[in-house]
Amino acid sequence: MAVVLGLIIWGATEYFHLGASVPAASTNLTANLSGDAWAQGRRTAQNTAFTPDTAPVPRSVKWTFATNKPLGSSPAIVGDRVYLSTGDGRTVALERESGQLVWEFRTGLVSRSTPVVAGGLVIAAYSPGLIVALDRNTGLTRWEVNLNQPISSSPVVGNGTLYFGAGDWMLHALDVATGAERWAFLTRDWIVSPVAYAGGTVVVASQDSRVNLVDAKSGRQRLMYNTGFQRFGGGPTIEGDTVYVSSDRGWVSAIDRLAKTYPGQRAWWRVKINLYVWKVISTLPVQPGTLWSRRVGGQIKGLLAVAHDTVYGATEQGQVFAQDADTGEKKWSTTLNVGISTGPSVAGNTVLVGTQEGRVFGLDAASGDVLWQYRAGNEKIVGSPVVAGDTMYVASADGTLYAITGGN
């Protein structure tokens, strides 16, 4: 009886959108997705890390921008500007062609996040918990929010809302234009990787092995999925109706983005698991939302990239791999014999990864063959290599941002 009543209440709440009123976003601002732009951490709000721009075969350094502390993330590139948050407490705007400083905003706080560019704003997150929206042209403050909670990843923007996770176990949703909180969703552990947004759904992975799919309008949970991973290799990536996540123990899983958790469903699934263990039933019950899960081995580094109907990943031990996006079947695997320090990005038909000793590798996206390698300093590469237009941007732990081209 209680279960039936719970289902009736849940159904009425979902159908009639009952519950606390959540303010709508005041605009529909999104990050710039033009072909020669890379406006947020993984380029899209879905974290796909794919650009149609062709990766240059690197031949020369166009310019460098040096800072006083190790960098923690890649830059954002929109229009004729490059935007970078630094380890020495600044967010800077640079001339895209020359690397010359246009403006800087100083906080004295470390940032390990890529700024996100939406409309006329550059929004930067700082590790102690400060979020600042700056005028894209002048660097003047438009709004700021101080959570006083650690922020370890880059925020994303989708349909007028800024999404990010923090050390307070919360997924936060702020109005991009004003900084006002729209809603906050409580997970069960720290959130240290970027969240993903697509089609009215926000996906967040917390460090208790759970993935939550949250309704972007209401901030209510739609699905809770327990991966069983000890820790995630990176945050979620969305392509179409599928969410991809990886673990530091070498697993990649695909989850149905449209799936929902119904009252009592998970409890019944756990009962069936016990019945299977006791050999009362012969078929292993499948967790709601499961599409596939495959083990590739190693410790997967950073987020997965998705392009060409393929999921791309990399391990700290030097393996770059490709899986069929629909089935998880292996397409190829290439061992570089060097430690990898970044998740992959994909530019055109080239997969890019950075290494612990300062090199960037370009691999053929279809075959996994190594096409080229290029050294950018002697320290590890931080953040995935970024391609915008005919230039590749590489951030190094030596505190330098490198702009690299195929020219002489």
LUMMARZA-782286 format. One record per residue: z, y, x of N, C-alpha, C in turn; residue in three letters. Coordinates in steps of 0.2 Angstrom, whole numbers, padded with zeros to 4 digits, always signed. Each point is the difference from the previous one (the first is absolute). Example, Ala and Ser with C-alpha at 12.3 -4.5 7.8 and 13.67 -1.06 7.14 Angstrom:
+0039-0028+0066+0000+0006-0004+0000+0006+0004ALA;-0004+0005-0002+0001+0006+0004+0003+0005-0004SER;
***
This chain:
+0000-0006+0004+0000+0006-0004+0000+0006+0004MET;+0004+0000+0006+0001+0006+0004-0007+0001+0004ALA;-0003-0005+0002-0007+0000+0003-0005+0003-0005VAL;+0000-0002-0006-0005+0003-0005+0002+0007-0001VAL;+0006+0002-0001+0002+0007-0001-0002+0004+0006LEU;+0001-0002+0006-0002+0003+0006-0008+0001+0000GLY;-0004-0005-0002-0007+0001+0000-0002+0005-0005LEU;+0003+0000-0006-0002+0005-0005+0002+0007+0003ILE;+0006+0001+0003+0001+0007+0002-0004+0002+0006ILE;-0002-0005+0005-0004+0002+0005-0007+0002-0003TRP;-0003-0004-0004-0006+0001-0003-0001+0007-0004GLY;+0005+0001-0003+0000+0007-0004+0000+0006+0005ALA;+0004-0001+0006+0001+0005+0005-0007+0001+0003THR;-0003-0006+0002-0007+0001+0003-0005+0003-0005GLU;+0000-0003-0006-0006+0002-0004+0001+0008-0002TYR;+0006+0002-0002+0001+0007-0002+0002+0004+0005PHE;+0000-0002+0007+0002+0004+0006+0007+0003-0001HIS;+0005-0004-0003+0006+0003-0001+0004+0001+0007LEU;+0006+0003+0000+0004+0001+0006+0000+0007+0002GLY;+0003+0001+0006+0001+0007+0002-0007+0004+0001ALA;+0000+0006-0002-0006+0004+0001-0002+0001+0007SER;-0006-0001+0002-0001+0002+0007-0005+0005+0000VAL;+0001+0006+0004-0005+0005+0000-0007-0002+0003PRO;-0005+0002-0003-0007-0001+0003-0001+0004+0006ALA;-0004-0002+0005-0002+0004+0005-0004+0007-0002ALA;+0001+0005+0003-0002+0007-0002-0008+0000+0002SER;-0002-0004+0004-0007+0000+0002-0003-0007+0001THR;-0006-0001+0001-0003-0006+0002-0002-0001+0007ASN;+0003+0004+0005-0002+0001+0007+0000-0007+0003LEU;-0005-0002+0004+0000-0006+0004-0002+0002+0007THR;+0000-0005+0005-0002+0002+0006-0007+0000+0001ALA;-0003+0003+0005-0007+0001+0001-0003-0007+0002ASN;-0005-0002-0004-0004-0006+0002-0007+0001+0002LEU;-0002+0006+0002-0007+0001+0002-0001-0005+0006SER;-0006-0001+0002-0002-0005+0005+0002+0001+0007GLY;+0001+0007+0002+0002+0001+0006+0007+0003+0001ASP;+0004-0002-0005+0007+0002-0001+0005-0007+0001ALA;+0006+0001+0002+0005-0005+0000+0006+0004-0001TRP;+0002+0001-0007+0005+0004-0002+0007-0002-0001ALA;+0001-0007+0001+0007-0002+0000+0000-0006+0004GLN;+0006-0003+0001+0002-0005+0005-0005-0006+0001GLY;-0002-0003-0006-0005-0006+0000-0006+0002-0003ARG;-0002+0007+0000-0006+0003-0003+0001+0000-0008ARG;+0001-0005-0003+0000+0000-0007+0007-0001-0003THR;+0001+0001-0006+0007-0001-0003+0001-0007-0001ALA;-0005-0004+0001+0000-0008+0000+0002-0003+0006GLN;+0000+0004+0006+0001-0002+0007-0005-0004+0003ASN;-0006+0000-0003-0005-0004+0003-0002+0001+0007THR;+0001+0006+0002-0002+0002+0007-0008-0001+0002ALA;-0004+0001-0005-0007-0001+0001-0003+0007-0001PHE;-0005+0001+0004-0005+0006+0000-0007-0002+0001THR;-0004+0002-0004-0007-0001+0001-0003+0002+0006PRO;+0003+0005+0003-0002+0003+0006-0001-0005+0006ASP;-0005+0000+0004-0001-0005+0005+0004+0002+0006THR;+0004-0005+0003+0004+0001+0005-0004+0002+0007ALA;+0001+0005+0003-0004+0001+0006+0002-0005+0006PRO;-0005-0002+0004+0001-0004+0006+0003+0005+0005VAL;+0006+0000+0001+0003+0005+0004-0002+0001+0007PRO;-0002+0006+0002-0002+0001+0007+0004+0006+0003ARG;+0002+0004-0004+0004+0006+0004+0005+0003-0005SER;+0005+0003+0003+0005+0004-0004-0002+0007-0001VAL;-0001+0001-0007-0002+0007-0002+0005+0005+0002LYS;+0006-0001-0002+0006+0004+0001+0006-0004+0000TRP;+0006+0003+0002+0006-0003-0001+0005+0006-0002THR;+0005-0003-0003+0006+0005-0002+0006-0003+0002PHE;+0004+0003+0004+0006-0003+0003+0006+0003-0003ALA;+0005-0004-0001+0006+0002-0003+0006-0003+0005THR;+0006+0002-0001+0005-0001+0004+0004-0007-0001ASN;-0001-0003-0005+0003-0006-0002-0005-0005-0002LYS;+0002-0007+0000-0005-0005-0003-0002+0002-0007PRO;-0007-0001-0001-0002+0000-0007+0002-0006-0004LEU;+0000+0001-0007+0003-0006-0004-0006-0002-0005GLY;-0005+0003+0000-0005-0001-0006-0007+0003+0002SER;-0005-0002-0004-0006+0003+0000-0001+0007-0003SER;-0005+0003+0001-0001+0007-0003-0004-0001-0007PRO;+0000+0005-0003-0005+0001-0006-0005+0005+0002ALA;-0006-0001-0003-0006+0004+0002-0003+0002-0007ILE;-0001+0006-0001-0003+0003-0006-0004+0006+0002VAL;-0006+0001-0002-0004+0006+0001+0000+0001+0008GLY;+0001+0006+0002+0000+0002+0007+0007+0000+0004ASP;+0004-0004-0003+0007+0000+0002+0003-0007+0002ARG;+0004-0001+0005+0003-0006+0001+0008+0001-0001VAL;+0003-0004-0004+0007+0002-0001+0005-0006+0003TYR;+0005+0002+0003+0004-0005+0004+0007+0002+0000LEU;+0005-0005-0002+0007+0001+0001+0002-0004+0006SER;+0004+0004+0004+0002-0002+0007+0007-0003+0000THR;+0001-0003+0006+0007-0002+0002+0005+0006+0003GLY;-0004+0006+0001+0004+0005+0002+0002+0005-0005ASP;-0001-0002-0006+0003+0004-0006-0005+0005-0003GLY;-0006-0001+0000-0005+0004-0002-0005-0003-0005ARG;-0003+0003-0004-0007-0001-0003-0005+0005+0002THR;-0005-0002+0002-0005+0004+0003-0007-0001-0004VAL;-0004+0006+0000-0007+0000-0002-0004+0001+0006ALA;-0005-0004+0002-0004+0001+0006-0008+0001-0002LEU;-0003+0004+0004-0008+0000-0002-0003-0007+0002GLU;-0004-0002-0005-0003-0006+0000-0004-0001+0006ARG;-0004+0005+0002-0005+0000+0005+0003+0000+0007GLU;+0005+0004+0001+0003+0002+0006+0007-0003+0002SER;+0004-0001-0006+0007-0002+0001+0005+0006+0001GLY;-0003+0006+0000+0004+0006+0001+0005+0001-0006GLN;+0006+0002+0001+0005+0001-0005-0002+0006-0004LEU;+0001-0002-0007-0002+0005-0005+0007+0003-0002VAL;+0004-0004-0002+0007+0002-0002+0005-0006+0001TRP;+0006+0001+0000+0005-0005+0001+0006+0002-0005GLU;+0004-0005-0002+0006+0001-0004+0005-0004+0003PHE;+0005+0003+0002+0006-0003+0004+0006-0002-0004ARG;+0002-0006+0001+0007-0002-0004+0005-0002+0005THR;-0003-0002+0006+0005-0003+0005+0001-0008-0002GLY;-0003-0002-0005+0002-0007-0002-0006-0005+0001LEU;+0002-0006+0002-0005-0005+0002-0004-0002-0006VAL;-0007-0001+0001-0003-0003-0006-0004-0006+0003SER;+0000-0005-0004-0004-0006+0001-0006-0001-0005ARG;-0001+0005-0004-0005-0001-0005-0006+0004+0001SER;-0005-0002-0003-0007+0004-0001+0001+0005-0005THR;-0002+0006+0001+0000+0005-0006-0005-0002-0005PRO;+0001+0002-0006-0005-0001-0005-0003+0006-0003VAL;-0007+0001+0000-0003+0006-0002-0002-0001-0007VAL;+0002+0005-0005-0002+0000-0007-0001+0007-0002ALA;-0006+0001-0002-0002+0007-0002+0001+0005+0006GLY;+0004+0005-0002+0002+0005+0005+0006-0001+0004GLY;+0003-0006-0001+0006-0002+0003+0000-0005+0006LEU;+0004+0000+0005+0001-0005+0005+0008-0002-0001VAL;+0001-0006-0002+0007-0002-0001+0002-0005+0006ILE;+0006+0002+0003+0002-0004+0005+0007-0003-0001ALA;+0001-0006+0002+0007-0003+0000+0003+0000+0006ALA;+0007+0001+0001+0003+0000+0006+0006-0005-0001TYR;+0001-0004+0006+0004-0006+0000+0007+0001-0003SER;+0004+0006+0001+0006+0000-0003+0000+0001-0008PRO;-0006+0001-0003+0000+0000-0007-0003+0007-0003GLY;-0003+0004+0004-0003+0006-0002-0007-0001-0002LEU;-0002+0003-0006-0007+0000-0002-0002+0007-0001ILE;-0006+0002+0004-0002+0007-0001-0007+0001-0001VAL;-0002+0004-0005-0007+0001-0002-0001+0007+0003ALA;-0006+0000+0004-0002+0006+0004-0007+0002-0003LEU;-0001+0007+0000-0006+0003-0001-0005-0003+0005ASP;-0006-0003-0002-0004-0003+0004-0004+0005+0005ARG;-0001+0006-0002-0003+0005+0004+0005+0004+0005ASN;+0006+0001-0002+0005+0004+0003+0006-0004+0003THR;+0001-0005-0002+0006-0004+0002+0007+0003-0003GLY;-0001+0004-0005+0006+0003-0003+0003-0005-0005LEU;+0007+0000-0001+0003-0005-0005-0002+0002-0007THR;-0002-0005-0004-0001+0001-0007+0006-0003-0004ARG;+0003-0006+0003+0006-0002-0003+0003-0006+0005TRP;+0006-0001-0001+0003-0005+0004+0006-0004-0004GLU;+0001-0006+0002+0005-0004-0003+0003-0004+0006VAL;+0007+0000+0000+0004-0003+0005+0004-0006-0004ASN;-0002-0006+0002+0004-0006-0003+0006-0002+0003LEU;+0000+0002+0007+0005-0002+0004+0001-0007+0001ASN;-0006-0004-0001-0001-0007+0001-0006-0001+0004GLN;+0001-0005+0005-0005-0001+0005-0007-0002-0004PRO;-0005+0003+0003-0007-0002-0002-0004-0002+0006ILE;-0002-0007-0001-0003-0003+0006-0008-0001-0001SER;-0003+0002-0005-0007-0001-0001-0004+0006-0003SER;-0006+0000+0000-0004+0005-0003+0000+0000-0007SER;+0000+0006-0003-0001+0000-0008-0007+0000-0002PRO;-0001-0002-0006-0007+0000-0003+0000+0004-0006VAL;-0006+0003-0002-0001+0004-0006-0005-0003-0004VAL;+0002-0001-0007-0004-0002-0005+0001+0003-0006GLY;-0006+0003-0003+0000+0003-0007+0006+0005-0001ASN;+0001+0005+0005+0005+0005+0000+0007-0001+0002GLY;+0001-0006+0002+0007-0002+0002+0000-0003+0007THR;+0005+0002+0004+0002-0002+0007+0004-0006-0001LEU;-0001-0006+0003+0004-0006+0000+0002-0002+0007TYR;+0006-0002+0001+0003-0002+0006+0006-0004-0001PHE;+0002-0004+0005+0007-0003+0000+0004+0003+0005GLY;+0007-0002-0001+0005+0003+0005+0005-0005+0001ALA;+0005+0002+0004+0006-0004+0002+0005-0001-0006GLY;-0001+0004-0005+0005+0000-0006-0002-0006-0004ASP;-0005-0004+0002-0003-0006-0004-0004+0003-0006TRP;-0002+0006+0000-0004+0003-0006-0007+0001+0002MET;-0004-0002-0005-0007+0003+0000+0000+0006-0004LEU;-0002+0006+0003+0000+0006-0002-0007+0003-0003HIS;+0000+0003-0005-0006+0003-0003+0001+0007-0001ALA;-0003+0005+0004+0000+0007+0000-0006+0003-0003LEU;+0000+0005-0004-0006+0004-0002-0003+0003+0007ASP;-0006-0001+0001-0003+0003+0006+0000+0007+0000VAL;-0001+0004-0005-0001+0007+0000+0007+0003+0000ALA;+0005-0003-0002+0007+0004+0000+0005-0003+0004THR;+0000-0007+0001+0005-0004+0003+0006-0002-0004GLY;-0001+0002-0007+0005-0003-0005-0001-0007+0000ALA;+0006-0003-0001+0001-0008-0001-0003-0002-0007GLU;-0005-0004+0000-0002-0003-0007+0004-0006-0001ARG;+0002-0004+0004+0004-0006-0001+0002-0003+0007TRP;+0005-0005+0000+0001-0004+0006+0002-0007-0003ALA;-0002-0005+0004+0001-0007-0001+0004-0003+0005PHE;+0005-0003-0002+0005-0003+0005-0003-0008+0001LEU;-0001-0001+0007-0001-0007+0002+0007-0003+0002THR;-0001-0005+0004+0006-0004+0002+0001+0001+0008ARG;-0004+0004+0003+0001+0000+0008-0004+0006+0002ASP;+0001+0002+0007-0004+0005+0003-0008-0001-0002TRP;-0003+0006+0000-0007+0000+0000-0003+0004+0006ILE;-0003-0004+0005-0002+0002+0006-0007+0001+0001VAL;-0004-0002-0005-0007+0000+0001-0003+0004-0006SER;-0007+0002+0001-0003+0004-0005+0000-0004-0007PRO;+0000+0004-0005-0001-0003-0007-0008+0001-0001VAL;-0002-0003-0006-0007+0000-0002-0001+0002-0007ALA;-0005+0003-0002-0001+0003-0007-0007-0002-0002TYR;-0001-0003-0006-0007-0001-0003+0001-0001-0007ALA;-0005+0004-0004+0000-0002-0007+0006+0001-0004GLY;+0005+0004+0001+0006+0001-0003+0005-0005+0002GLY;-0001-0003+0006+0005-0004+0002+0002+0002+0007THR;+0007+0000+0002+0002+0001+0006+0004-0006+0003VAL;-0002-0002+0006+0002-0007+0003+0005+0002+0006VAL;+0006-0003+0000+0004+0002+0005+0003-0007+0003VAL;+0001-0001+0006+0003-0006+0004+0006+0003+0003ALA;+0006-0004-0002+0006+0002+0003+0002-0006+0005SER;+0005+0002+0004+0002-0005+0005+0004-0006-0002GLN;+0000-0001-0006+0004-0006-0003-0005-0005-0002ASP;-0007+0000+0002-0005-0004-0001-0004+0001-0007SER;+0002+0005-0003-0002+0001-0007-0006+0005+0000ARG;-0005-0001-0005-0005+0005-0001+0001+0002-0007VAL;+0001+0006-0002+0000+0003-0007-0006+0003-0001ASN;-0003-0001-0006-0005+0004-0003+0003+0004-0006LEU;-0001+0007+0001+0003+0005-0004-0005+0004-0004VAL;+0001+0001-0006-0004+0004-0004+0000+0007+0002ASP;-0005+0003+0002-0001+0007+0003+0002+0005-0005ALA;-0001-0001-0006+0002+0005-0005+0007+0000-0002LYS;+0004-0006-0001+0006+0000-0002+0005-0001+0006SER;-0002-0003+0005+0005-0002+0006+0004-0007-0002GLY;-0003-0003-0005+0003-0007-0002-0003-0006+0004ARG;+0004-0005+0001-0003-0006+0003-0005-0004-0004GLN;-0005-0002+0002-0005-0004-0003+0000-0007+0002ARG;+0001-0001+0007+0001-0007+0003+0004+0001+0006LEU;+0004-0005+0000+0004-0001+0007-0002-0007+0003MET;-0003+0000+0006-0002-0006+0003+0004-0001+0007TYR;+0003-0006+0000+0003-0002+0006-0004-0004+0005ASN;-0002+0003+0005-0004-0003+0005+0003-0006+0004THR;+0007+0001+0001+0003-0005+0004+0000+0002+0007GLY;-0004+0005+0002+0000+0002+0007+0007+0003+0002PHE;+0001-0001+0006+0006+0003+0003-0001+0008+0001GLN;-0005+0002+0002-0002+0007+0001-0008+0000-0001ARG;-0002+0006-0003-0007+0001+0000-0003+0003+0006PHE;-0006-0003+0001-0004+0003+0006-0002+0007-0001GLY;-0001+0002-0006-0002+0007-0002+0000+0000-0007GLY;-0001+0006-0003+0000+0001-0007-0006-0003-0004GLY;+0000+0002-0006-0006-0003-0004-0006+0003+0001PRO;-0006-0003-0001-0006+0002-0001-0003-0002-0006THR;-0004+0004-0004-0003-0001-0006-0007+0000+0000ILE;-0004-0005-0002-0007+0000-0001-0001-0002-0007GLU;-0003+0004-0005-0001-0002-0006+0006-0002-0004GLY;+0000-0006-0003+0006-0002-0003+0005-0005+0004ASP;-0001+0000+0006+0004-0004+0005+0004+0004+0005THR;+0006-0002+0001+0005+0003+0005+0000-0005+0005VAL;+0000+0002+0007+0000-0004+0005+0006+0002+0005TYR;+0005-0005+0002+0005+0002+0004+0001-0005+0005VAL;+0003+0001+0006+0000-0004+0006+0008+0000+0002SER;+0001-0006+0004+0007+0000+0002+0000-0001+0008SER;+0006+0002+0003+0001-0001+0007+0000-0007+0002ASP;+0000-0005-0004-0001-0007+0001-0007-0003-0001ARG;-0004+0005-0001-0007-0003+0001-0003-0002-0007GLY;+0002+0003-0006-0002-0002-0006-0004+0006-0003TRP;-0005-0001-0004-0004+0005-0004+0000-0003-0007VAL;+0002+0004-0005+0000-0002-0007-0004+0005-0004SER;-0003-0002-0005-0004+0004-0005+0004-0001-0007ALA;+0001+0006-0003+0004+0001-0006-0004+0003-0005ILE;+0000-0002-0007-0004+0003-0005+0003+0007-0002ASP;-0004+0005+0001+0003+0007-0001+0001+0001-0008ARG;-0003-0004-0004+0001+0001-0007+0005-0004-0003LEU;+0003-0005+0004+0005-0004-0003+0007+0004-0002ALA;+0004-0003-0004+0006+0003-0003+0005-0006+0000LYS;+0006+0003+0001+0006-0005+0000+0003+0001-0007THR;+0001-0005-0004+0002+0000-0007+0008-0002+0000TYR;+0004+0002-0005+0007-0002+0000+0001-0007+0000PRO;+0004-0003+0005+0001-0007+0000-0005-0004+0004GLY;-0006+0003+0002-0005-0004+0003+0002-0002+0007GLN;+0003+0004+0004+0002-0002+0007+0006-0005+0000ARG;+0004+0001-0005+0006-0005-0001-0003-0007-0001ALA;-0005+0000-0005-0003-0007-0002-0004-0002+0006TRP;-0004+0004+0004-0003-0002+0006+0005-0004+0005TRP;+0006+0003+0001+0004-0003+0004+0003-0006-0002ARG;+0001-0001-0007+0002-0006-0003-0006-0006+0002VAL;-0006+0002-0001-0005-0005+0001-0001-0001+0008LYS;+0002+0004+0004+0000-0001+0007+0005-0006+0001ILE;+0006+0001-0003+0005-0005+0001-0002-0007-0003ASN;-0003+0000-0006-0003-0006-0003-0005-0003+0005LEU;-0004+0004+0004-0005-0003+0004+0004-0003+0006TYR;+0005+0003+0003+0004-0002+0005+0003-0007-0002VAL;+0003+0000-0006+0003-0006-0002-0005-0006-0002TRP;-0006+0002+0000-0006-0005-0002+0000-0001-0007LYS;+0002+0004-0004+0000+0000-0007-0007+0001-0002VAL;-0003+0005+0003-0007+0002-0001-0004-0001+0006ILE;-0007-0001+0000-0003-0002+0006-0004+0006+0003SER;-0001+0005-0004-0004+0006+0002+0004+0006+0002THR;-0001+0002+0007+0004+0006+0002-0002+0006-0004LEU;+0005+0003-0003-0001+0006-0004-0002+0006+0004PRO;-0005+0004-0003-0002+0006+0004+0003+0006-0003VAL;+0003+0004+0005+0003+0006-0002-0005+0005-0003GLN;+0002+0003-0006-0004+0005-0003-0003+0005+0004PRO;-0006+0001+0000-0004+0005+0004-0003-0003+0006GLY;+0001-0006+0002-0003-0004+0006-0007-0001-0001THR;-0004+0002+0005-0007-0001+0001-0001-0005+0005LEU;+0002+0002+0006+0000-0005+0006+0005+0002+0005TRP;+0001-0005+0005+0004+0002+0006-0002-0005+0005SER;-0001+0003+0006-0003-0003+0006+0004+0002+0006ARG;+0001-0005+0005+0004+0001+0006-0006+0001+0006ARG;+0001+0005+0003-0005+0001+0006+0004+0000+0006VAL;+0007+0000+0000+0003-0001+0006+0002+0007+0004GLY;+0004+0000+0005+0002+0006+0003+0004+0005-0004GLY;+0002+0006+0003+0003+0005-0003-0005+0005-0002GLN;-0002+0001-0007-0005+0004-0002+0003+0008+0001ILE;-0005+0004+0003+0002+0007+0002-0003+0005-0005LYS;+0004+0004-0003-0002+0005-0004-0003-0002-0006GLY;-0004+0004-0004-0003-0002-0006-0006-0003+0001LEU;-0002-0004-0006-0007-0003+0000-0005+0005-0002LEU;-0006-0001+0002-0006+0004-0002-0005-0004-0004ALA;-0003+0003-0005-0004-0004-0004-0007+0004-0001VAL;-0005-0004+0002-0007+0003-0001-0005-0006+0000ALA;-0006+0001-0002-0005-0005+0000+0002-0007-0003HIS;+0004+0000-0006+0003-0006-0003+0004-0004+0005ASP;+0003+0004+0005+0004-0004+0005+0007+0004+0001THR;+0005-0004+0002+0006+0002+0002+0001-0001+0007VAL;+0001+0006+0004+0001+0000+0007+0007+0001+0002TYR;+0002-0003+0005+0007+0000+0002+0000-0001+0008GLY;+0006+0002+0003+0001-0001+0007+0007-0002+0001ALA;+0002-0004+0005+0006-0002+0002+0002+0003+0007THR;+0007+0000+0001+0002+0003+0006-0002-0004+0006GLU;-0001-0006-0001-0002-0005+0006-0007+0001+0002GLN;-0004+0004-0004-0007+0001+0002-0005-0003-0004GLY;+0001-0002-0006-0005-0003-0004-0002+0005-0005GLN;-0007+0000-0001-0003+0004-0005-0003-0005-0005VAL;+0001+0001-0007-0002-0006-0004-0004+0004-0006PHE;-0004-0004-0003-0003+0002-0007+0000-0006-0005ALA;+0002+0002-0006+0000-0005-0005-0004+0002-0006GLN;-0002-0005-0004-0004+0001-0006+0005+0004-0005ASP;-0002+0005-0003+0005+0004-0004+0001-0004-0006ALA;-0004-0004-0003+0001-0003-0006+0004-0007+0001ASP;-0001-0003+0005+0003-0007+0001+0005+0000+0006THR;+0000+0004+0004+0004+0000+0006-0002-0004+0006GLY;-0006-0004-0001-0003-0004+0005-0002+0004+0006GLU;+0002-0003+0006-0002+0003+0006-0007+0001+0001LYS;-0002+0006+0002-0007+0002+0002-0001-0001+0007LYS;+0005+0003+0004+0000+0000+0007+0006+0002+0003TRP;+0001-0002+0006+0006+0002+0004-0001+0002+0007SER;+0002+0005+0003-0002+0002+0007+0006+0001+0004THR;+0001-0003+0005+0006+0002+0005-0002+0004+0005THR;+0004+0006+0001-0002+0005+0005+0004-0001+0006LEU;+0005-0004+0000+0004-0001+0006+0004+0006+0003ASN;+0002+0004-0005+0004+0006+0001+0004+0001-0006VAL;+0006+0003+0001+0004+0002-0006-0003+0005-0004GLY;+0000-0001-0007-0003+0005-0004+0006+0004-0003ILE;-0001+0007+0000+0005+0005-0003-0001+0003-0006SER;-0006-0001-0003-0002+0003-0007-0003-0005-0005THR;+0001+0002-0006-0005-0004-0005-0007+0002+0001GLY;-0004-0004-0003-0008+0002+0001-0002+0006-0005PRO;-0005+0003+0002-0004+0004-0004-0007-0002+0000SER;-0004+0002-0004-0007-0002-0001-0005+0006+0000VAL;-0004+0001+0004-0005+0006+0000-0007-0003+0000ALA;-0003+0000-0006-0007-0003-0001+0001-0007+0001GLY;-0003-0003+0005+0000-0007+0001+0004-0002+0006ASN;+0005+0004+0002+0004-0001+0006+0007+0000-0002THR;+0004-0005+0003+0007+0000-0001+0003+0002+0006VAL;+0005+0005-0001+0003+0003+0006+0008-0001+0000LEU;+0002-0002+0006+0007-0001+0001+0002+0003+0007VAL;+0007+0002+0000+0002+0003+0006+0005-0005+0003GLY;+0001+0001+0007+0004-0005+0004+0006+0003+0003THR;+0005-0004+0002+0006+0002+0003-0001+0004+0007GLN;-0006-0002+0003-0001+0004+0007-0006+0005+0000GLU;-0001+0003-0006-0004+0006-0001-0007-0001-0001GLY;-0003-0006-0002-0007-0001-0001-0001+0000-0008ARG;-0006+0001-0002-0003-0001-0006-0005-0005+0000VAL;+0000-0005-0004-0005-0005-0001-0004+0001-0006PHE;-0007+0000+0000-0004+0000-0005-0003-0007-0001GLY;+0000-0003-0006-0002-0007-0001-0005+0000-0006LEU;-0005-0004+0000-0005-0001-0005+0004-0002-0006ASP;-0001+0003-0006+0004-0001-0006-0003-0007-0003ALA;-0006-0002+0001-0002-0006-0003+0001-0006+0005ALA;+0000+0000+0006+0001-0006+0005+0006+0000+0004SER;+0003+0006+0001+0006+0000+0004-0001+0001+0007GLY;-0006+0001+0002-0002+0000+0007+0002+0007+0003ASP;+0003+0000+0006+0002+0007+0003-0006+0004+0002VAL;-0001+0006-0003-0006+0004+0001+0001+0004+0006LEU;+0006+0003+0001+0002+0004+0005+0008+0001+0001TRP;+0002+0003+0005+0007+0002+0001+0000+0006+0004GLN;+0005+0005-0001+0001+0006+0003+0007+0002+0001TYR;+0002+0002+0006+0006+0002+0001+0002+0008-0001ARG;+0005+0001-0004+0003+0006-0002+0007+0001+0003ALA;+0001+0002+0006+0006+0000+0003+0003-0007+0002GLY;+0006+0000+0002+0003-0006+0003+0006-0002-0004ASN;+0002+0004-0006+0005-0002-0004-0003-0004-0007GLU;+0004-0003-0004-0002-0003-0006-0003+0005-0005LYS;-0005-0003-0003-0003+0004-0006+0004+0000-0006ILE;+0001+0005-0003+0005+0001-0006-0005+0002-0006VAL;+0001-0004-0005-0004+0002-0006-0007-0003+0001GLY;-0003-0002-0005-0007-0003+0000-0005+0005+0003SER;-0005-0002+0004-0005+0005+0002-0004+0003-0007PRO;-0001+0006+0000-0003+0003-0005-0007+0003+0001VAL;-0005-0001-0004-0007+0002+0001-0001+0005-0006VAL;-0003+0006+0002-0002+0005-0004-0006+0003+0002ALA;-0006+0000-0003-0006+0002+0003-0002-0004+0006GLY;-0002+0003+0005-0002-0004+0006+0006+0000+0005ASP;+0006+0001-0002+0005+0000+0005+0006-0005-0002THR;+0003-0003+0005+0005-0004-0001+0007+0003+0003MET;+0005+0000-0004+0006+0003+0002+0005-0005+0001TYR;+0004+0001+0006+0004-0005+0002+0007+0003+0003VAL;+0005-0002-0003+0007+0003+0001+0004-0005+0005ALA;+0003+0003+0005+0003-0004+0006+0007+0001+0000SER;+0004-0005+0002+0007+0001+0001+0001+0004+0006ALA;-0005+0002+0004+0001+0005+0005+0000+0007-0002ASP;+0000+0001-0007+0000+0007-0003-0006+0003-0001GLY;-0006-0003+0002-0006+0003+0000-0005-0003-0006THR;-0003+0005-0003-0005-0002-0005-0007+0001+0003LEU;-0004-0006+0000-0007+0000+0003-0005+0000-0005TYR;-0005+0005+0001-0006+0000-0004-0006-0003+0004ALA;-0002-0006-0002-0005-0004+0004-0007+0000-0003ILE;-0005+0001+0003-0007+0000-0003-0004-0005+0004THR;-0006-0001-0002-0005-0004+0003-0005+0004+0004GLY;+0001+0006+0001-0004+0005+0004+0002-0001+0007GLY;-0004+0004+0004+0001-0001+0008+0006+0005+0002ASN;
***
